[in-house]
Amino acid sequence: MIPVRHFGMFALGLLTICLPALAGAQVAFGSAQADRNLPVEVTSDNLSVNQNDNTALFTGNVVIAQGGMRLSAPRVLVVYLADRSGIAALEATDGVTLVSGTDAAEARRADYNIVSGMIELRGDVLLIQSDNAITGETMSVDLNAGTAQVSGRVRTVLQPGRSE
């Protein structure tokens, strides 16, 4: 129980911690900066390639790995560069999990622009970092900087430090 005389200071401290969550939270994401030059490995149950629009549709237990990052979803559309020299973007839908280092995020959809190194997760985003959780409607991950921005009615649950 917080004594009444200290409640104002407690409320001010809590507001200072939570205020960024009301406007959108900037957080670190991943254990290290991603190397977009590493190969992208895709495994799935099915593959359908469309030469006309430079896409490949992977369905069923899709897992995409690039270095220390893993993305999994039931459905992923891979969009190749116009000259077919590499991958331009990935569009994952129907429930996505993104793991980088010890950080993990879930959302309904993720769009990964490999050229820019940006990933946008949308729809019921949940970010787990150790014992802490952040939820929101969207999360933009900048793989170059190793940061993420969560927005859209952000809710943060922070666990107090524990001394052993």
N, C-alpha and C positions, 0 to 999 in steps of 0.2 A: 504494500500500500504506500502510495506517495503522499507525504504530508502536504496539507493544503498550501502551506507557505512555499513549498518547492514545486508545486504543480505548474505554475507559470513558466518556470525555467525548463521543466520537463517538456511542456507543450511546445515551447519555443525551439528546444533542441530537436524534438521529433519533427516539427514542421520544417526545420532546416534540412534534416535528413530526407524527408519525404517530398519536399517541394520539387526537386528535379523530376520525380516520378509523375507529377501532375502535368508537366509540360513535355515530357519525353525524357527518357533516361539514356545517358551516354555511358556505355560500359565497355570493358575490355572483352574481347572474344578470341578464344583460341590460345594455345600455349606459345605460339610463335607466328611470325608473318608467313603467309602461304607463298609457296613458289609456284606461280602459274605456269612455269616452263616445264614442270614435271609432267610425265604422261598421265592421262586420265584413263583409268580402267573401269569398264562397265560390265557388270554381270546381271543377267535377267533370265526369266523363263522363256521370253519370246522377243523377237526382233523383226521389225518391218522397216525396210529402207525405201525411201522415195527419192529417186534420182532427179526428178523434175523440180523439186523445191529444196533440195539439199538437206533433207532431214532424215532422221532415223528415230523410230518409236520403239522404246524398250518398255515391255510390260511384264508384270508378275515378279515380285520380289527383287526389284531393281536395287542394286547397290553400286554406287559410284565412289571411287577412291582416287584421291590425288594427294600424294604425300601423306601427311598426318590427318587429312580431312576425309570424312566419310559422309555421304548423303544417301539416304535410302527412301524409297517411295514405291507405291504400286505401279506408277506410270511416269516415264520420263521421256520427253521429246528432246532430242539432240539436234541443234541447228548448226550446220557446218558453214564455214566461211564460203563466200561465193566461189573462190578458186579451189575449194575443197582441200586446202592445205592444212586445215585444222578445225577445231571446234570454236564456234563463236559464242554459243549460249546453250544452257540447259534449262528446261522448263519441267519441274517436278510437280505432280499434282496428286490429289486423293489421299493426303496425309503424308507429311514429310518429316524425316528426322535428320538433323545435321549435327555432326560431332566433330569437334576440333580440339585436340588435346583432352583436357578434363571437362570442357564446356560442351553442353548439349542443348539443342533447341528443337522444338517441334512446332509445326504449323500445318495449315491445310495445303499451302502452295509455296513453292520456292522458285525464283528465277535467278539463275547464276550467269552473269555476263563475264565470261572468261577473259575477254579482252580488257575490260576495265577492272576486274577483280572485285566486283560488287555482287553481293547476294541479297535479294529482297525476299523475306519470308512474310506471308500474309495469311490472316485468318487464324484467330485463337492461338497466338504465339505464346509459347512457354519456353523460357530460358532458364536452365539450371546451371549454377556455378557453385560447386561444393554443396553446402547446406542452404544456400540462398536461391530464391526463385523470383523471376520477374515475368509478368504476363503483360500482354498488350495486343493490339490488333495488327501491327506491322513491326518488323525489325529489319533494318538495313545493316548489313555487315560489310565493312571495308577490309578486305583481306590484306591489302597493302599496309594499312596502319594497325591491323589487329584490334579494331574497335567495332562496336555496334551501337546503333541508335534505336531504341524502342519507343514507339508512340502509339497513341490511340487508347485512352483510358488505361494507363499503366498502373499496375499494382506490383509492389515490391515487398517481399518477405525476407527480412534480414535476420539472421541468427546472431545473438550476442556472442562475443568471444568467450571461450571457455578456458579457464585455467585449470590445469591438471594438478 
